[in-house]
Amino acid sequence: MKMVWAVIRSSSVDRVTRALKTIGVSGCTVSPVRGYGEEWHLYEPLIHGGHHKLELIVADDLVEKVTSQIAENAWTGLKGDGVVSVFDLGNVIKIRVKHHHSSELAEAKSDKV
């Protein structure tokens, strides 16, 4: 399992989330964020809004599709389009059903087969 983390322009959120839904992404956390990147201005620290953070937990085989869809649908070609990162997850627990998914457990099961 992987965590895909992206910061994109607020104007791109609907387009990106619709595209993710079409490739089978079943859930995404979206939060408004404030901060600065390469275009930081001395007299305006941390006041730049207009961006949202997306957080998704996806299967390893879906990561390439997800990151491609985010980058493709968030792209405007202008500074401030955003960033996409991918993190390995060691353990994911679905609270309602108490189902554990661990990368280590999945690897151990595949080694036994």
One Martini backbone bead per residue (centre of mass of N, CA, C, O) as a GRO file, in nm:
protein
  113
    1MET     BB    1   0.100   0.034   0.017
    2LYS     BB    2   0.010   0.379  -0.056
    3MET     BB    3   0.087   0.726  -0.032
    4VAL     BB    4  -0.080   0.992  -0.178
    5TRP     BB    5   0.057   1.325  -0.212
    6ALA     BB    6  -0.106   1.644  -0.277
    7VAL     BB    7  -0.055   1.972  -0.424
    8ILE     BB    8  -0.314   2.187  -0.546
    9ARG     BB    9  -0.515   2.362  -0.711
   10SER     BB   10  -0.834   2.445  -0.640
   11SER     BB   11  -0.932   2.449  -0.947
   12SER     BB   12  -0.847   2.118  -0.975
   13VAL     BB   13  -1.007   1.926  -0.789
   14ASP     BB   14  -1.249   1.824  -0.954
   15ARG     BB   15  -1.092   1.709  -1.194
   16VAL     BB   16  -0.916   1.510  -1.032
   17THR     BB   17  -1.137   1.346  -0.876
   18ARG     BB   18  -1.282   1.245  -1.128
   19ALA     BB   19  -1.040   1.093  -1.249
   20LEU     BB   20  -0.997   0.901  -1.008
   21LYS     BB   21  -1.274   0.764  -1.021
   22THR     BB   22  -1.235   0.635  -1.315
   23ILE     BB   23  -0.981   0.442  -1.189
   24GLY     BB   24  -1.090   0.343  -0.878
   25VAL     BB   25  -1.101   0.552  -0.662
   26SER     BB   26  -1.261   0.539  -0.334
   27GLY     BB   27  -1.064   0.762  -0.188
   28CYS     BB   28  -1.035   1.110  -0.051
   29THR     BB   29  -0.847   1.361   0.095
   30VAL     BB   30  -0.953   1.708   0.141
   31SER     BB   31  -0.748   2.008   0.194
   32PRO     BB   32  -0.688   2.309   0.292
   33VAL     BB   33  -0.400   2.519   0.214
   34ARG     BB   34  -0.100   2.677   0.344
   35GLY     BB   35   0.183   2.851   0.183
   36TYR     BB   36   0.510   2.780   0.039
   37GLY     BB   37   0.748   2.804  -0.220
   38GLU     BB   38   0.941   2.923  -0.464
   39GLU     BB   39   0.731   3.190  -0.445
   40TRP     BB   40   0.849   3.350  -0.214
   41HIS     BB   41   0.766   3.631  -0.007
   42LEU     BB   42   0.888   3.832   0.230
   43TYR     BB   43   0.589   3.989   0.290
   44GLU     BB   44   0.420   3.679   0.245
   45PRO     BB   45   0.415   3.466   0.464
   46LEU     BB   46   0.183   3.212   0.467
   47ILE     BB   47  -0.070   3.340   0.261
   48HIS     BB   48  -0.096   3.134   0.044
   49GLY     BB   49  -0.351   3.022  -0.124
   50GLY     BB   50  -0.530   2.804  -0.345
   51HIS     BB   51  -0.489   2.518  -0.201
   52HIS     BB   52  -0.479   2.155  -0.205
   53LYS     BB   53  -0.493   1.851  -0.026
   54LEU     BB   54  -0.413   1.516  -0.117
   55GLU     BB   55  -0.520   1.190   0.018
   56LEU     BB   56  -0.404   0.853  -0.063
   57ILE     BB   57  -0.489   0.506  -0.056
   58VAL     BB   58  -0.299   0.263  -0.243
   59ALA     BB   59  -0.220   0.037  -0.449
   60ASP     BB   60   0.066  -0.036  -0.606
   61ASP     BB   61  -0.074  -0.078  -0.902
   62LEU     BB   62  -0.205   0.239  -0.888
   63VAL     BB   63   0.010   0.468  -0.867
   64GLU     BB   64   0.070   0.553  -1.161
   65LYS     BB   65  -0.219   0.639  -1.235
   66VAL     BB   66  -0.261   0.848  -1.011
   67THR     BB   67  -0.020   1.038  -1.066
   68SER     BB   68  -0.096   1.095  -1.361
   69GLN     BB   69  -0.379   1.217  -1.312
   70ILE     BB   70  -0.292   1.448  -1.137
   71ALA     BB   71  -0.085   1.584  -1.325
   72GLU     BB   72  -0.272   1.615  -1.576
   73ASN     BB   73  -0.525   1.769  -1.419
   74ALA     BB   74  -0.330   2.006  -1.273
   75TRP     BB   75  -0.222   2.125  -1.526
   76THR     BB   76  -0.105   2.466  -1.657
   77GLY     BB   77   0.216   2.575  -1.664
   78LEU     BB   78   0.233   2.714  -1.393
   79LYS     BB   79   0.323   2.847  -1.126
   80GLY     BB   80   0.182   2.639  -0.867
   81ASP     BB   81   0.062   2.352  -0.944
   82GLY     BB   82   0.256   2.154  -0.770
   83VAL     BB   83   0.261   1.829  -0.588
   84VAL     BB   84   0.391   1.484  -0.584
   85SER     BB   85   0.372   1.208  -0.350
   86VAL     BB   86   0.530   0.894  -0.230
   87PHE     BB   87   0.442   0.649   0.023
   88ASP     BB   88   0.515   0.413   0.240
   89LEU     BB   89   0.322   0.152   0.397
   90GLY     BB   90   0.307  -0.064   0.670
   91ASN     BB   91   0.006   0.009   0.794
   92VAL     BB   92  -0.347  -0.076   0.757
   93ILE     BB   93  -0.664   0.025   0.912
   94LYS     BB   94  -0.990  -0.081   0.916
   95ILE     BB   95  -1.195   0.005   1.160
   96ARG     BB   96  -1.480  -0.117   1.114
   97VAL     BB   97  -1.339  -0.423   1.034
   98LYS     BB   98  -1.049  -0.476   1.147
   99HIS     BB   99  -0.850  -0.446   0.900
  100HIS     BB  100  -0.535  -0.560   0.807
  101HIS     BB  101  -0.264  -0.392   0.625
  102SER     BB  102   0.050  -0.531   0.540
  103SER     BB  103   0.333  -0.534   0.368
  104GLU     BB  104   0.472  -0.768   0.519
  105LEU     BB  105   0.236  -0.969   0.503
  106ALA     BB  106   0.212  -0.976   0.194
  107GLU     BB  107   0.502  -1.080   0.143
  108ALA     BB  108   0.484  -1.339   0.314
  109LYS     BB  109   0.253  -1.472   0.153
  110SER     BB  110   0.402  -1.473  -0.129
  111ASP     BB  111   0.644  -1.658  -0.031
  112LYS     BB  112   0.463  -1.922   0.035
  113VAL     BB  113   0.347  -1.973  -0.271
   0.00000   0.00000   0.00000
